[in-house]
């Protein structure tokens, strides 16, 4: 069974100034600059993304739209209602249901679920501020996530110099 790569991306900074419902909050000016930086890091550091699973929240969808614009090949996107306001265990359920014909997936979502999922899968505690990425290598099929070995390959907020990790995630040696 090949190694899988799960890339967790927390949405970019959102705008709290308007009267919108939480799910409808847009990105703040800062977020409009953060998201493309995340996309440039992905384009430089990840060979291929097979699928993007994105929260239905406007800020998450906008983050992915801006980030994926930096990629040479945009992967298919699934807007998944289960990822909005989801706990780590709910997000783990989303990961376990991923199709086995995809090897590298980006999941765009929210804290605390994203941050807690990193810890649940890898046993490592990392901060996931807005636009932060965590790249996790998983052994086995998606359905065994959380029950099989997982390694945190990189984490942090772009630019790439701000991400920790000793080898380029998603690249095989």
N, C-alpha and C positions, 0 to 999 in steps of 0.2 A: 504494500500500500504506500503510495507516495506521501511525502510530507505536504501538509496543507499550510497555507499562510492566511491568517486572519489579521486584517488591518482594522483597528478601531480608530475612528476619527470622531472627536467631539466637535459638535457644530461650532462655527465661528461666533464671535461676540455678537449678541443680539441687542436690539434697541428696546429699552424698557420705558421710553418716554410716552408712548401712545396708549390709547385705550383698548388696544386689541386684546382678544383672548390669548392666553399663553400659546396655544398652538399656532396662532396667526402672527406672532411677533416677527418682524423682519430683522435683517442683520443691521447692526450699527455701522457707522462709517469705518470703525476699526475692523469690524468683521469682514467688510468688503475688501480689505487689504490682506487680512489673515488667510482667508480661504484660498486665494490663488497661490500663496506661498506654500500652503500644504500640498496643493496640486503639483507645483514645481518640484517639491521634494519627492513626491510619489513618482513623477515622471523620470526623475534622475535616479531613484533608488530601487524601484520595483520593476522587474522585467515586464510583467503582464498582470492585469487585473481582469479576472473572468466575470465578476459580478459585483454590483454595488447594491447593498440593501440599505435603504434610507428611511428614516423616520418621516411621517407625513407632515411634521411641523415645518412651517415656512422657513425658519432659520436653518434647519437641517437640509432641506431641499435646496435652498439657495447656496449653502456651503458646498454641497456636492456639485451643483451646477458650475460654480466658479472654480472649484478645484479640478473637476474633470475636464474643463476647457483647456487645461494645461497638458493633458495627456495626448499622446499621438493617436491612441486607439481608445475611444470611450467604451467601457463595458456596458452591457445591458444593465438596466436599473430596475429594482423592485422597490416600490414604496410599500412599506410593511407597517400597518397600524399597530402591530404588537411591539414595535420598538419605541413608541412614544411613551414617555414616563415609565419605562420598564425597569424592573429590578434586574440584578445580575442573573438571577435564576430564570427570569422570563427571557432575557437576551440569550442565555444559554440554550433555551428551548428553540429559539430562532436559529442559532448556529447549528444545533443538532439536526434541524430539518433541512439544512442546505443540501442541494443535489450533489451526488458524488462525482458528477462530471465536471465540477468546477474545483480548481485547486487554490486559487487566490481570490479572496473576497474582502471587500471593504464594507464595514458596517458603520454608518453615520448616525450618531445618536446623542444621548444626553447623559449628564451626571445626575445622580450618583451611579446609575447603572453601568455606564461605560467603565468608569474607574473601578468599580467593584468587580466587573467581569474580568478585568486584567488580573486582579488578585485571586479570584476564584480559579481561573485557568492556570496561572503560573506560580501562585504562592508569593508573588512579589507585589509590594504596595508602591504604586507610582501615582503621582499627581497628574490629572488630566484637565488642565485649564482649557479655555476655549481654543479651538483649532489644534489641540494636541493630538498626536498620533501614538499608537502603540502597535507594534508589529509582533505578532505571536506565531511561532512555528508550532504546529500540532502534528503529532504522530497519529496515523490511522485515518479512519473515515470521520466525516463531520459528526456522525451519530455517536461517536465515542468521545467527543469533546467533553472535558471535565473529568473523564475517567481514564484518559490516556495522557502520556507525557506532553507537556507544552513548555516552550521556552520563549521568554521575552527577548526578542532580537534587537529591538530599538524602541525608544520612547522619548517623548518630549514634543516641543513645539518648534516648527520650522522657523528660521532657516535651518538647513541640515546641520550646521555647526552646533545648534542647540539640542540636537537629538543624541541620546546616548545609544551605544551599540557598536560592537567592534567589527561587524561585517555587514555588507549591504543586504538588508532583508529581502527575501523573495528571490534571491539569486542563489543558485546552487553552486557548490564547490566541486 
